[in-house]
């Protein structure tokens, strides 16, 4: 399918910020507002076809991130801007005067996002709270997530949506959470509304997702190779995203139609109403991109940008493990060699070229271009598109997200610590622990301290490794894994309720016309009851307040026990969705406890040969969904063996849906048993997973989930030694060699685990 698309090209560059541009806000006809690490908010007004600097808003004492636009009103005749900063403040600015008119204090940690809700301001923070402000005063505050909140937006319906480091999105009606969106595997960093479709989310897991308000994933966009910081949509249907991989990507119908390379990390990207795109980059420059010929930059500007990009790429390029810029130029070949065959690598343009000394002819013979081999690239971690000797995970505690600390052994650890603390906007008092951390984890125990060193920011002398530290921040190093450990469980939450009810009606009519089984058919009241149950299950946004009665669950169990085996799969499907309803799960558990063995009997009934595939599929998915509610954890743990045995033939089934369902059951059991520290259970699940992964015809998603289960059990569980004894290394190597990217990645994760002491 060809996608009709005009390529975006540079329109203009807006220069003025002295550090990373962190946020962009389109301010109606007033122009564009941008925020930066340089502690300023700047306004850019449109003059003719170009934007020019018009105001600098000074007031934050640390870097500024999120921005929101206040449309002109009586209080702000020319509009206003709301800004949030690392300094924990939310500031309100009057654009007519450029003055700060409100200072909103209350958050304990960095403000990560701001949104307008009518006349109210809603702010989100790393302190896990949402706060609502009205006329400069706080009106309410609540803990919205158990981890840092990274984004909040308001939907046209009036509801709020938040994204968090806990990997979830939450939908809020007032301060009540009506739905939690689970699917991302890492921090949800950015959110946007996709008109008439749903919610867009950008994540540290390198993906963008489009969600329906029901929680269904409508689209997943994969293409970035690092953290995706921002996402935005246009009425045309285009989507733009900004990433740490130094690019903005344009998406149409879920397909990446253009990648716009930048000379640095792209922190934010927004559409203008006319379809142009604004990007904010770590080089301090705001860039506007257009598809319209009359708004293109002139040839000199285009050449200048191409040169910036080339220079930036060259500064990142490595040749044989060395930075290209560190190589000598061609003038080095004027110096004769000292022995026959001596080699020298020099820089020629954007490449490194090797030469060998020809002693007989007294000249340098060209060998060829030098490139890093695949093994070099595997060994060297990459951050922000740049390779380093080390990229450490740093946990600074206090509920803060994990930070990435890059380091090369040739760098001064003190300078690295200073630069990193400033970049991350962390207190310089952490400096001595960061230096010690770098030295310990890079094996530089014999590093010689320069006693003349002075901190350029505080004037203090350098920290001496081994000296007493007064800083209590917890700093720890962790290997970097792409897909493990798995946190949270997976469920099957999509249902065609109309089809389910239609099938039950069909079966019920068949029973009514069968004189021998007429007594098994539903009464009018029972049929009405089923319709009422489905209505409750459809309305996911009211799961927090809707109820299911004892008679509802009793009716489902009655049908499962009395109807002919070939007719019960649509009833199991209703049960599958019922266990996702909080009250439905609780009521079912009461019946399970009162009627000892009722669920076990149903599982045995549907899996006994000759089993009907539709019954097996719906029942394994129903059992998998039980993991959604903690009230069933003990039951699932107690009946682990019989459940795994009952469904064990699913992985070798030619039915891909059965394979995926069984793999998901295995993965959920791994997550549960790790939490319960159940070593015996973990061993059983590990053994089952290792058997499944050897299946030749296993579908890719099924294999991926099983491998994630194996990796999670090895990392967080108690069975790493058992896995090694069961030749998990061979499984990791085979997975790593897969042509499927995610299989190869999780294979690399497991291989890394096998090499740890």
C-alpha positions in Angstrom: 0.0 0.0 0.0 1.5 3.3 -1.0 1.0 6.2 1.4 0.6 9.6 0.0 3.0 11.9 1.8 5.0 15.1 1.2 8.4 15.1 2.8 9.1 17.7 5.5 12.1 20.0 5.0 13.6 22.7 7.1 11.8 26.0 7.2 13.7 28.0 9.8 15.9 27.8 12.9 15.1 29.8 16.1 18.2 30.5 18.1 18.4 32.1 21.5 18.3 29.4 24.2 21.6 28.7 25.7 20.9 25.0 26.5 18.6 22.1 25.6 15.1 23.1 24.5 12.9 20.9 26.7 9.4 22.0 25.9 7.3 23.5 23.1 3.8 25.1 23.4 1.8 26.4 20.4 0.1 29.6 21.6 -2.7 30.1 19.2 -2.1 33.2 17.1 0.4 34.6 19.7 3.2 32.4 18.5 5.3 29.6 20.1 6.5 29.3 23.6 9.6 27.2 24.4 11.3 26.1 27.6 14.9 25.2 28.3 17.6 24.0 30.7 18.8 27.6 30.6 15.9 28.3 33.1 14.0 30.6 30.7 10.7 30.5 28.8 10.9 32.3 25.5 8.1 33.5 23.2 8.5 33.6 19.5 6.0 35.6 17.4 5.1 35.2 13.8 6.1 38.1 11.6 5.2 37.4 8.0 6.2 33.8 7.4 9.0 33.7 10.0 9.0 33.4 13.8 11.1 35.9 15.7 12.0 36.2 19.4 9.6 38.5 21.2 9.9 37.9 25.0 12.1 36.1 27.5 10.3 35.0 30.7 12.6 34.9 33.7 11.5 33.4 37.1 12.4 29.7 37.4 15.6 28.9 39.4 16.2 25.6 37.6 15.5 24.1 34.2 12.0 24.5 32.8 10.1 21.7 31.2 6.3 21.5 30.6 4.3 24.4 29.1 0.6 25.1 28.6 -1.2 27.9 26.7 -3.9 30.0 28.3 -6.2 31.4 25.6 -7.0 35.1 25.7 -9.6 36.0 28.3 -10.5 38.9 30.6 -7.6 38.2 33.0 -5.1 37.6 30.1 -6.2 39.7 27.1 -3.2 38.5 25.0 -3.2 35.1 26.6 -0.9 33.5 29.1 1.6 30.6 29.6 1.9 28.1 32.4 5.3 26.6 33.0 6.7 23.9 35.3 10.2 23.4 36.5 12.8 21.3 38.2 12.5 23.9 41.1 9.1 22.3 41.9 7.2 25.5 41.0 4.3 26.1 38.6 4.5 29.7 37.3 1.8 31.6 35.4 2.8 34.3 33.0 0.8 37.2 31.4 2.0 37.5 27.8 0.8 41.1 27.5 3.4 42.2 30.1 5.8 39.3 30.1 5.4 39.2 33.9 5.0 36.3 36.3 1.5 36.7 37.9 1.2 33.5 39.9 3.7 31.2 41.7 2.1 27.9 42.6 4.0 26.1 45.4 3.1 22.6 46.6 4.9 19.9 44.7 7.8 18.3 46.5 9.8 17.3 43.4 10.2 18.3 39.8 7.0 19.4 37.9 6.9 17.2 34.8 3.6 18.2 33.1 0.9 20.9 33.2 -2.5 21.0 31.6 -5.5 23.3 31.6 -9.0 22.0 32.7 -11.4 24.9 32.1 -10.1 27.7 34.4 -8.1 25.3 36.5 -4.4 24.3 36.1 -3.5 20.6 36.7 0.1 19.8 37.4 1.9 16.5 37.6 5.2 15.7 39.3 7.9 13.2 40.1 6.4 13.2 43.6 3.6 11.0 42.2 0.9 13.5 42.8 -1.5 15.5 40.6 -2.5 18.9 41.9 -5.3 21.1 40.9 -5.0 24.9 41.1 -7.8 27.6 40.8 -7.1 31.3 40.9 -3.6 30.7 42.1 -4.7 28.5 45.0 -4.6 24.7 45.5 -8.0 23.0 45.5 -7.0 19.3 45.6 -4.1 16.9 45.4 -4.0 13.1 45.1 -1.4 10.4 44.6 -2.2 9.3 41.1 0.5 6.7 40.6 3.0 4.8 42.9 5.9 6.1 40.7 6.8 9.4 39.1 4.1 11.0 36.9 5.6 12.1 33.6 2.6 13.5 31.7 -0.9 14.7 32.1 -3.4 15.8 29.3 -7.1 16.7 29.2 -9.4 14.9 26.8 -12.2 16.6 24.9 -14.6 14.5 27.1 -13.3 16.4 30.1 -11.4 13.5 31.6 -7.7 13.6 32.4 -5.1 11.0 31.4 -1.7 10.5 33.1 1.4 8.6 32.1 3.9 7.3 34.7 7.3 5.7 35.3 5.2 2.7 36.5 4.7 2.0 32.7 0.9 2.7 32.8 -1.6 5.3 31.7 -4.5 6.1 33.9 -7.9 7.7 33.0 -9.3 10.1 35.6 -12.8 11.4 36.1 -12.2 14.0 38.8 -9.8 12.4 41.2 -11.2 8.9 40.5 -9.3 6.5 38.3 -11.7 4.9 35.9 -9.3 2.8 33.8 -5.6 1.8 33.8 -3.9 1.2 30.5 -1.3 -1.5 30.6 1.0 -2.4 27.8 4.2 -0.3 27.7 7.2 -2.0 29.2 9.0 1.1 30.4 8.2 4.7 31.5 5.3 6.5 29.7 7.0 9.8 29.0 4.6 11.8 26.7 0.9 11.9 25.9 -1.3 13.5 23.2 -4.9 13.4 22.0 -5.5 11.8 18.6 -8.7 13.5 17.4 -11.8 11.2 17.4 -9.6 8.1 18.0 -8.0 8.1 21.4 -4.8 8.7 23.3 -1.2 8.6 22.0 1.6 7.6 24.4 5.4 7.8 24.0 7.6 5.6 26.1 11.1 4.8 27.2 10.5 1.4 25.6 11.1 3.2 22.2 7.5 2.7 21.1 4.4 4.9 20.5 1.0 3.5 21.1 -2.5 4.6 20.1 -5.1 3.6 22.7 -8.9 3.6 22.5 -10.5 5.0 25.7 -11.6 1.5 26.5 -8.0 0.5 26.9 -7.6 -1.4 23.6 -4.3 -0.8 21.7 -5.4 0.4 18.3 -1.9 0.8 16.9 1.8 0.4 18.0 4.4 2.4 16.2 8.0 0.9 16.5 11.0 2.5 14.8 12.8 4.7 17.3 16.0 3.1 18.7 15.9 4.9 22.1 13.6 6.7 24.5 10.7 8.5 22.9 10.1 11.7 24.8 7.2 13.3 23.0 4.3 12.6 20.6 1.8 14.9 18.9 -0.9 14.5 16.2 -2.5 16.7 13.5 -6.0 16.8 12.2 -4.6 15.4 8.9 -3.9 12.1 10.7 -0.2 12.6 10.8 1.7 11.8 14.1 5.1 13.2 15.1 7.5 11.8 17.8 10.7 13.1 19.2 13.4 10.7 20.6 16.8 10.4 22.3 17.9 8.7 19.1 18.4 12.2 17.6 15.4 12.1 15.3 11.8 13.2 14.9 9.7 10.6 13.1 6.6 11.3 11.1 3.9 8.5 11.1 0.9 7.9 8.9 -1.5 5.0 9.5 1.0 3.5 11.9 3.9 3.6 9.3 7.0 5.8 9.7 7.0 7.8 6.5 9.9 10.1 7.3 12.8 10.4 9.8 14.1 13.9 10.4 17.7 13.6 11.8 18.8 16.2 14.3 22.2 17.1 15.7 21.2 16.0 19.2 18.3 14.6 21.3 14.8 15.7 20.2 13.1 16.5 23.5 9.8 17.8 22.1 7.9 17.9 18.8 4.6 19.7 18.1 2.4 20.4 15.1 1.3 23.9 14.2 -2.3 24.3 12.9 -1.0 24.7 9.4 0.7 21.3 9.5 4.2 22.5 10.0 6.2 20.8 12.8 8.3 22.5 15.6 11.1 20.5 17.2 13.2 21.3 20.3 16.7 19.9 20.4 19.5 19.3 22.9 21.7 21.7 20.8 19.5 24.6 22.1 17.8 25.2 18.7 14.1 25.2 17.8 13.5 24.1 14.2 10.4 24.5 12.1 9.8 22.0 9.3 7.3 22.3 6.4 6.0 20.5 3.3 5.2 23.9 1.6 7.7 25.1 -0.9 7.0 28.8 -0.2 8.0 28.3 3.4 11.3 26.4 2.8 14.5 27.7 4.2 16.8 29.2 1.6 19.7 27.2 0.1 22.3 28.7 2.5 20.3 27.7 5.5 19.7 24.2 4.1 23.4 23.8 3.5 24.3 25.1 6.9 21.9 22.6 8.5 23.4 19.7 6.5 26.8 20.8 7.7 25.7 20.8 11.3 24.2 17.4 10.9 27.3 16.0 9.2 29.6 17.5 11.9 27.5 16.0 14.7 27.5 12.6 13.1 31.2 12.8 12.6 31.7 13.7 16.2 29.9 10.6 17.2 31.5 8.2 14.7 34.0 5.7 16.0 36.7 3.9 14.0 38.3 0.8 15.5 37.1 1.9 18.9 38.4 5.5 18.5 36.6 8.7 17.9 36.9 9.7 14.3 37.8 13.3 15.4 40.6 12.0 17.5 42.4 10.4 14.5 45.2 12.3 12.8 44.7 13.8 9.4 46.5 13.0 6.2 49.5 15.0 7.3 50.4 12.1 9.6 51.5 10.2 6.5 54.3 12.6 6.0 56.1 11.0 9.0 58.0 7.9 7.9 57.2 4.6 9.6 59.7 2.8 11.8 59.2 -0.8 10.7 58.0 -2.8 7.7 54.2 -3.4 8.0 53.6 -0.8 10.7 50.0 0.4 10.5 48.5 3.8 11.0 44.9 4.9 10.8 44.2 8.5 9.6 41.1 10.5 9.0 40.0 11.1 5.4 36.8 13.1 5.3 34.2 11.2 7.3 36.1 7.9 7.3 39.1 6.3 9.0 41.5 4.8 6.5 44.3 2.3 7.4 47.8 2.5 5.9 50.8 0.2 6.2 54.5 1.3 6.0 56.3 -0.2 3.0 59.9 -0.2 4.2 61.4 -1.1 0.8 59.7 1.7 -1.1 59.7 4.1 1.9 56.0 4.9 1.6 52.6 4.4 3.2 50.5 1.9 1.3 46.7 2.3 1.6 45.0 -0.8 3.1 41.4 0.4 3.2 38.6 1.9 5.3 38.4 0.9 8.9 35.0 0.2 10.5 34.0 -1.2 13.8 33.1 -4.8 13.5 29.8 -6.3 14.8 31.5 -7.6 18.0 32.8 -4.1 18.8 29.3 -2.7 18.5 27.8 -5.4 20.7 30.3 -4.7 23.4 29.9 -0.9 23.4 26.7 0.4 24.8 25.0 3.4 23.1 23.3 6.4 24.6 21.8 9.3 22.7 23.3 7.8 19.5 26.8 7.8 20.9 28.9 4.7 21.9 30.6 4.6 25.3 32.8 2.2 27.2 30.1 2.1 29.9 26.5 3.2 30.3 25.6 2.7 34.0 22.1 2.6 35.4 22.1 5.0 38.4 19.4 4.8 41.1 19.5 7.9 43.2 16.6 6.8 45.4 13.7 8.9 46.6 11.4 7.4 44.1 13.3 9.0 41.2 13.5 7.2 37.9 16.7 5.4 36.9 19.1 7.7 35.2 21.7 6.7 32.5 25.3 7.7 33.2 27.7 7.4 30.2 31.4 7.1 30.7 34.6 6.5 28.7 37.7 5.3 30.4 39.7 8.1 28.8 37.4 10.7 30.4 38.2 12.5 33.7 35.7 11.0 36.2 35.3 14.3 38.0 34.5 16.2 34.8 32.1 13.4 33.9 30.3 13.6 37.3 30.0 17.4 37.1 28.6 17.4 33.5 26.2 14.5 34.3 24.8 16.1 37.5 24.2 19.4 35.7 22.5 17.6 32.8 20.3 15.6 35.1 19.7 18.7 37.3 20.8 16.8 40.4 22.4 18.4 43.4 26.2 18.9 43.2 26.4 17.4 46.7 26.0 14.0 45.0 29.3 14.6 43.2 31.6 12.6 45.4 29.5 9.5 45.4 29.1 9.7 41.6 32.9 9.9 41.2 33.4 6.9 43.5 30.7 5.0 41.7 32.4 5.6 38.3 35.8 4.6 39.7 34.5 1.4 41.3 32.4 0.3 38.4 35.0 1.0 35.7 37.7 -0.9 37.7 39.9 2.2 38.1 41.1 1.4 41.7 44.5 2.9 41.0 43.2 6.2 39.8 45.5 9.1 40.8 43.9 12.1 42.3 44.9 15.5 41.1 45.0 17.4 44.4 45.0 20.7 42.6 41.5 20.0 41.2 38.8 22.5 42.1 35.1 22.2 41.4 34.3 24.9 38.8 30.9 25.4 40.3 31.5 25.3 44.1 35.2 25.9 44.4 35.6 22.8 46.5 38.5 20.4 46.1 37.8 17.0 44.5 36.4 14.1 46.4 39.0 11.5 47.3 37.7 7.9 46.7 37.5 6.1 50.0 36.9 9.2 52.1 33.8 9.4 54.4 30.7 10.5 52.5 28.0 12.6 54.0 25.6 12.0 51.2 22.9 9.5 51.7 21.7 9.1 48.1 21.6 5.4 47.1 23.7 4.9 44.0 23.9 1.5 42.5 24.8 -0.1 39.1 22.6 -2.5 37.3 23.2 -4.2 34.0 21.0 -2.9 31.2 18.4 -5.3 30.0 16.0 -4.6 27.2 13.0 -6.8 28.1 13.4 -8.2 31.6 12.3 -8.4 34.3 8.6 -8.5 33.4 6.6 -6.3 35.7 2.8 -6.8 35.9 0.7 -9.4 34.2 -0.8 -9.7 30.7 -4.5 -10.4 30.2 -6.9 -11.1 27.3 -9.3 -8.2 27.6 -10.8 -7.9 24.1 -14.3 -9.3 23.7 -16.9 -9.4 21.0 -19.9 -9.2 23.4 -22.5 -9.0 20.6 -21.1 -12.2 19.0 -21.0 -13.9 22.4 -24.6 -13.1 23.1 -25.6 -14.1 19.5 -23.9 -17.5 19.9 -25.6 -18.1 23.3 -29.0 -17.2 21.7 -28.3 -19.7 18.9 -27.4 -22.5 21.4 -30.4 -21.7 23.6 -32.8 -21.9 20.6 -31.3 -25.3 19.8 -32.0 -26.5 23.3 -35.5 -25.1 23.2 -36.2 -27.1 20.0 -34.7 -30.3 21.4 -37.4 -32.1 23.5 -34.8 -34.0 25.5 -32.8 -30.9 26.5 -35.5 -28.3 26.6 -35.3 -28.1 30.4 -31.6 -26.9 30.1 -32.6 -23.8 28.2 -32.6 -20.3 29.7 -35.7 -18.8 31.1 -36.6 -15.2 29.9 -35.4 -13.9 33.3 -32.1 -15.8 33.0 -31.6 -14.5 29.5 -32.3 -11.0 30.6 -29.8 -11.5 33.4 -27.1 -12.5 30.9 -27.8 -9.3 28.9 -27.5 -7.3 32.1 -24.1 -8.9 33.0 -22.8 -8.2 29.5 -23.9 -4.5 29.8 -21.9 -4.2 33.0 -18.8 -5.8 31.5 -19.0 -3.5 28.4 -18.9 -0.4 30.5 -15.3 -0.5 31.6 -15.1 3.1 32.6 -17.5 2.3 35.5 -15.7 -0.8 36.8 -14.8 1.1 40.0 -18.5 1.6 40.9 -20.5 -1.1 39.1 -21.4 -4.4 40.8 -22.2 -8.0 39.9 -24.5 -10.0 42.1 -24.2 -13.5 43.5 -27.0 -14.6 41.2 -25.0 -13.4 38.1 -22.0 -15.7 38.9 -24.3 -18.5 40.0 -26.1 -18.4 36.6 -22.8 -18.6 34.7 -21.6 -21.5 36.9 -24.9 -23.3 36.4 -24.7 -23.1 32.6 -21.1 -24.3 32.7 -22.1 -27.3 34.7 -25.4 -28.2 32.9 -25.1 -27.2 29.2 -23.7 -29.7 26.7 -19.9 -29.5 26.4 -20.0 -28.2 22.8 -22.2 -25.2 23.8 -20.3 -23.8 26.8 -17.4 -21.8 25.2 -19.4 -18.5 24.9 -20.3 -18.8 28.6 -16.6 -19.4 29.5 -15.9 -16.2 27.4 -18.3 -14.2 29.6 -16.6 -15.7 32.7 -13.2 -14.7 31.1 -14.3 -11.0 31.1 -16.1 -11.2 34.4 -12.8 -12.0 36.2 -11.4 -8.7 34.9 -14.2 -6.8 36.7 -13.0 -6.1 40.3 -16.4 -6.9 41.9 -17.0 -9.8 39.5 -13.7 -11.4 40.5 -14.5 -11.0 44.2 -18.0 -12.5 43.9 -16.5 -15.5 41.8 -14.0 -16.1 44.6 -16.8 -16.4 47.1 -18.4 -19.1 45.0 -15.0 -20.9 44.5 -14.4 -21.0 48.2 -18.0 -22.1 49.0 -18.2 -24.7 46.2 -14.8 -26.3 46.7 -13.3 -27.5 43.4 -15.8 -25.8 41.1 -13.2 -24.1 38.9 -10.9 -27.1 38.9 -13.8 -29.3 37.8 -14.5 -26.9 34.9 -10.9 -26.9 33.8 -10.8 -30.7 34.0 -14.0 -30.9 32.0 -12.9 -28.8 29.1 -9.4 -30.2 28.8 -10.2 -33.9 29.0 -9.9 -35.7 25.6 -11.4 -35.3 23.2 -11.2 -31.6 24.0 -13.0 -29.0 22.0 -10.5 -26.3 20.9 -13.0 -23.4 21.5 -13.5 -24.6 25.1 -9.7 -24.9 25.7 -9.0 -21.5 24.2 -11.6 -19.6 26.2 -10.9 -21.4 29.5 -7.1 -20.9 29.3 -7.7 -17.3 28.7 -10.1 -17.1 31.6 -7.5 -18.7 33.9 -4.9 -16.3 32.6 -7.2 -13.3 33.4 -7.4 -14.5 37.0 -3.9 -13.1 37.5 -5.4 -9.6 37.1 -6.9 -9.7 40.6 -4.7 -10.3 43.7 -7.6 -12.1 45.5 -7.0 -15.1 43.2 -3.2 -15.3 43.8 -3.4 -17.9 46.6 -5.8 -20.0 44.5 -3.6 -19.8 41.4 -0.5 -20.7 43.5 -2.2 -23.6 45.2 -3.6 -25.1 41.9 -0.5 -24.4 39.9 0.4 -28.0 39.0 -3.0 -29.0 37.9 -3.5 -25.9 35.8 -0.2 -26.2 34.0 -0.7 -29.9 33.4 -4.2 -29.4 32.1 -3.2 -26.9 29.4 0.3 -28.3 28.7 -0.6 -29.6 25.2 -1.4 -26.1 24.0 2.1 -25.1 23.1 2.5 -27.8 20.6 -1.0 -27.1 19.0 -1.0 -25.8 15.4 -3.5 -23.2 16.7 -1.4 -20.0 17.2 -3.9 -18.6 19.6 -3.6 -21.5 21.9 0.2 -21.2 21.8 0.1 -17.5 22.7 -2.5 -18.2 25.5 -0.3 -20.9 27.1 2.8 -18.7 26.8 1.0 -15.9 28.5 -0.1 -18.2 31.3 3.5 -19.2 31.8 4.6 -15.6 31.9 2.0 -14.6 34.4 2.9 -17.5 36.6 6.6 -16.4 36.5 5.6 -12.9 37.6 3.4 -14.2 40.4 5.8 -16.8 41.8 8.7 -14.4 41.7 6.6 -12.0 43.9 5.7 -14.9 46.2 9.3 -16.1 46.4 8.0 -19.7 45.6 11.1 -21.6 44.5 9.4 -24.9 43.9 6.8 -23.1 41.7 9.4 -21.1 39.9 11.3 -24.4 39.1 8.2 -25.9 37.6 7.4 -22.8 35.5 11.0 -22.6 34.3 11.0 -26.2 33.3 7.7 -25.7 31.3 9.1 -22.6 29.7 12.3 -24.3 28.6 10.3 -27.1 27.0 8.0 -24.7 25.1 10.8 -22.6 23.7 12.3 -25.6 22.0 9.1 -26.1 20.0 10.0 -25.6 16.3 6.7 -24.2 15.2 6.2 -21.8 18.0 4.7 -18.5 16.9 7.0 -15.5 17.5 5.0 -13.6 20.1 4.6 -16.9 22.1 8.3 -17.5 22.0 9.0 -14.0 23.1 6.7 -14.2 26.1 8.3 -17.5 27.2 11.8 -16.1 26.8 10.8 -13.1 28.9 9.5 -15.5 31.6 12.8 -17.4 31.6 14.8 -14.2 31.8 12.7 -12.8 34.6 12.9 -16.0 36.6 16.7 -15.9 36.2 17.0 -12.3 37.2 14.5 -11.8 40.0 13.7 -15.4 40.9 15.5 -18.2 42.8 16.2 -20.5 39.9 19.2 -19.1 38.0 21.4 -22.0 38.8 18.7 -24.5 37.7 18.4 -22.6 34.4 22.1 -22.8 33.8 22.0 -26.5 34.6 19.2 -26.9 32.0 21.4 -25.4 29.2 19.7 -22.1 29.1 22.9 -20.7 27.4 22.2 -22.6 24.2 18.6 -21.3 24.2 19.9 -17.8 24.7 22.4 -18.1 21.8 19.7 -19.5 19.5 17.3 -16.7 20.4 20.0 -14.1 19.9 20.6 -15.4 16.4 16.9 -15.0 15.5 15.9 -12.8 12.5 13.1 -11.3 14.7 14.5 -8.3 16.6 12.7 -8.7 19.9 13.6 -12.4 20.1 17.2 -11.5 19.5 17.0 -8.8 22.1 15.6 -11.0 24.8 18.1 -13.7 23.9 20.9 -11.1 24.5 19.3 -10.3 27.8 19.4 -14.0 28.9 22.9 -14.4 27.6 24.0 -11.5 29.7 22.5 -13.1 32.7 24.3 -16.4 32.1 27.6 -14.5 32.2 27.0 -12.8 35.5 28.8 -14.3 38.5 
